[in-house]
Amino acid sequence: MEIGIREKGSVKIVDLKGEVDLYNSPSLRVEFNSLLKKKEKAILINLKQVSYIDSSGLATFVELLQKMSAYGGKLKLSGLGRSIRNVFEVSRLDGVFSILDSEAGALKSFEGA
C-alpha cells in the first residue's frame, strides 16, 4: 500500500493506493496518529486507488473517526470503487462515515462544516 498526504486549503487529503489490510493497517495507523497529534480538523481519505479493504482496514478508519470526533474533527471518504463501497455497505459503515463520490465534492462539503 502507498500512502500520500497533501493539503488543499485547511483539508489534509490522505491518498491511499493498493490494499488496506491486516499487513498494511499498522503503517496507516502511524500516519493517522501523526495527523491526530496535530489535531487536524478536516481529513479526507481518497480511496480511488484502493483495490481491497478488510476488517482491520475498516477498524483503522473507525478508530480515526472516533479519535477525531473526540476533538471536533471531521473525517470524510471519497472515491470508493464499487467493491470498496460494498464492503462499507455490508458492514453498515456507510451510515457511519461521510462518503462522497468525488474529491471535489468532498472538499466542497468541508466548506459548509
C-alpha positions, 0 to 999 in steps of 0.5 A: 500500500502507498500512502500520500498526504497533501493539503488543499486549503485547511483539508489534509487529503490522505491518498491511499493506493493498493490494499488496506489490510491486516499487513498494511493497517499498522503503517496507516495507523502511524500516519493517522496518529501523526495527523491526530497529534496535530489535531487536524480538523478536516481529513479526507481519505481518497480511496480511488486507488484502493483495490481491497479493504478488510476488517482491520482496514475498516477498524483503522478508519473507525478508530480515526473517526472516533479519535477525531470526533473526540476533538471536533474533527471531521473525517470524510471518504471519497472515491470508493470503487464499487467493491470498496463501497460494498464492503462499507455497505455490508458492514453498515459503515456507510451510515457511519462515515461521510462518503462522497463520490468525488474529491471535489465534492468532498472538499466542497462539503468541508466548506459548509462544516 
